[in-house]
């Protein structure tokens, strides 16, 4: 008989980056890298677990923007081009490293992984959403949704219709893609603001997550801390992150990914090799970029040593055992005085696994197998299953919180990005104004198209990723440009709609560029 | 913690916009599109992809000359909560409104200060005069933003307006109300249950990953962890996790290019491994060259296998 539960959540999200107007676009690589290094490796791990009849539970967000990109034909074709090139490069590497066996083995490893990525991609008809859907239908993965364009909801406090639109568009998009209603939602950046739960409830969702202090600082005090869900007054359940298990995986210093035997992320042949040789595989403008082929292990401070996959695998197995051991002790301690079984909630960015932490998918594989085969103390669970088993929970009001830098909103509200809210809020107010003015007349044709596109532009501008990137400084210009582009497109539409002078060429052009959420209905923004 | 009325202003100025002289209207400039208007979006999409390869423009050039409006022309002040101790305000007040006020008040307006009046409106329905307390922040520009230091677990509302020399306050615009979160556990416990303080301390510490021993100072440790950024998610999400800056450095590697030509259709092997010739019979290979001696026999057989030719370069690399 188990004493408690482990609930692992992988939050899969990328902002909507799709530039049909450019043949090659640097930022689109975010998606291509994540497909090769994260999504495909995870799918392969899960497929193998099913094949070996290992019954496991994992919760996963696929953000609506990520789903939209994975399902987009242009990006699918571009991914194939990308992986073809990588395969070609890996072939060359196998030849080039003939006199350095330790590198040649690695080149061979990359080559076979790239082939596997392409094969998997083709096997699911170039749409990896099909793979996750099949895993959900098998009962092992519970896919939850996220705000439509990953808007950071606490900073939309003064424009609630936008919060509603973010949630409603996400829920209806999910239903269209998966043929069922989502049970839960991952709030972007884990950003919760009291009152937003009403909107989640109204959209038919049953649970969401906050960071630890969201529940620990709830009013009244949570009886079981973060180890049991609570209900908001609206009746929706809230699960809180356990920080001990989080830190073990997240932290680059005390966490697993920093192990010296693991692959070093920052040494890529895109930067290491001779320019003329690597030129066809980097950005067409000649900017060196990561290719994904990395030959070194973390090693220590200097003098990197070649990566040894066998040793890294042993480490991953050892750390999976360590993680399980710690969770067992945690639930044993907790079950002594809790009147229900404790649940340990461990959410991670999906892209951490494989992309940043190369051995992550392997670690997860070991962990799942160990939990299934080696012990009885701990069991994996989906949040919705836990709620069925333990429907009685304390009612509290969680505290405003996020899992970002410093635990609140500072990451998205600081000197480098605070200027965007003036424009985002104004656009949101204008959107509400348009809905109020035009929806009673049931417009169709051009006007309806313009109203729907206006909402697409507003939502694309609202992605938390832009503010986040401005805050970190990498790709700063791109994030600024995206914010401005969408706000300006919105503003143009707003003025054209109001003056009854919609420019069809302009509208068609931005419909073609910002083609997300084909079935959006502008009326959700109210 | 109660806020004393009229206490000294603690505000951090981060940025303020001073574009008061110009009133910039939002630009309406639909970008010209080469596609004929009669086409629907589908056709245009197809046509655009057809030309995409030749039309590719440098990113920067294609994306200039469009700016967001400096102001939207209506009076507005908006608050957002940053964390338990700070709220953010941005505002915009129309120039005309200020001029009107100036004309109306005449002499009375001399030495008037534009201010933000920050009200603590916790646990009440604010009507403009019943705040628990308030304090003022002088501001310089009619368009700007400010971070305001407040206290946790309270509600806040801000008026923007003028404080006249005689102390009278004239409001131009009122903000939304925001709530700052608690910075620690709630002191309200559910009447349904009792949990001893030390037990809650253990749970609380455990929730934050400090283990289950209620060591002294756990709340301080928590605060340190929470507000230093140590608990934030890394990967993309951490501004702290960037590669370390390198000191002055030098890296040297060597590669060897082996190239040659034979009859098209011949079979060629390098170090015993068959290679593919280009259609014109040439070949070229590139190898990472480590220290030591490389013996590289290259064998060629014509398509009728009538004779065999072998050339064996030997390359030695040494590093001093």
Interface residues (C-beta under 8 A of the other chain):
Chain A: X20 X21 X22 X23 X24 X74 X92 X95 X96 X97 X98 X99 X100 X103 X154 X155 X157 X158 X189 X194 X211 X212 X213 X215 X216 X217 X218 X219 X220 X221 X223 X224 X225 X226 X227 X240 X242 X243 X244 X245 X246 X247 X250 X251 X252 X266 X272 X274 X277 X330 X333 X334 X337 X348 X349 X351 X352 X356 X394 X399 X400 X401 X403 X404 X405 X406 X407 X408 X409 X410 X411 X413 X414 X415 X418 X419 X421 X422 X423 X425 X426 X468 X471 X472 X473 X481 X484 X485 X487 X488 X491 X492 X495 X496 X503 X504 X505 X506 X508 X509 X511 X512
Chain B: X14 X15 X26 X27 X28 X29 X30 X31 X33 X35 X37 X39 X40 X41 X44 X45 X48 X49 X52 X53 X55 X56 X59 X62 X63 X66 X67 X68 X69 X72 X78 X79 X80 X81 X82 X83 X84 X88 X90 X92 X145 X176 X178 X179 X180 X181 X182 X183 X184 X185 X186 X188 X189 X190 X193 X195 X199 X200 X203 X204 X206 X207 X208 X209 X210 X211 X212 X226 X227 X228 X229 X231 X232 X233 X234 X235 X236 X237 X238 X239 X241 X243 X251 X253 X255 X271 X285 X286 X287 X288 X289 X290 X294
